[in-house]
């Protein structure tokens, strides 16, 4: 019995280690893109001067100064918790409604015009309304994030369910799988193609909207720090805060979304000629 258990445990452990190494190796492409961006950035600095665009080195020095300031950490964590909680609300609500709409064509037909209307309203309009409703509070930032990110997750989940392979669902039913088992083992896993790109886009939208709402509503966080940098005409500090915001976004995306996607996408790798099963 112990030998049999080890025989199933070791391949799973090797598979997980292999996926982690593959994930880490893919970071080289991102690093190359960052180097290309830094080169273009440096060219812009040399063309327009430090008053318009500070150099990457000066900006990194300003970011290092922020990293040593406890007040800067507090501002960054404020924006982080607002963006992540707003994104979590959008992911849960939008994903749940999208799955329901994917299984119900009538619901999808009713929801599609509403999604179009929400997407058509600019986020700054929602910020103004939220400021009237909630003032410069966390509720303002989270409400705007929820409204801006929910349609993207909804469409990703609904499209994934609509385009699923119904033959696999019927096959699972023939083998005695109940509705919940079929959804978790077959339907949900097939939504990853459209759902996770939607989640990644919604996460980016959450951070952008959070910073914009903080700036306009004077709600502190990174947006408030950017407002101060604008007042002081401090280009290096403003760009340093942008780097902090993007860094937080990348950290959350690569520690939250991609690991979950890797777990749910194991069956796709197994179906490939170079996947788990050869």
Secondary structure, DSSP 4 states (H G I P E B T S, - for coil): -HHHHHHHHHHHHHHHHHHHHHHHHTHHHHHHHHHHHHHHHHHHHHHH-TTT---HHHHHHHHHHHHT-HHHHHHHHHHHHHHHHHHHHHHHHHHHHHHHHHH-HHHHHHHHHHHHHHHHS-HHHHHHHHHHHH-SSHHHHHHHHHHHHHHHHHHHHHHHHHTS-HHHHHHHHHTT--HHHHIIIIIHHHTHHHHHHHHHHHHHHHHHHHHHHHHHHT--HHHHHHHHHHHTT-HHHHHHHHHHHHHHHHHHIIIIIHHHHHHHTHHHHHHSTTSS--
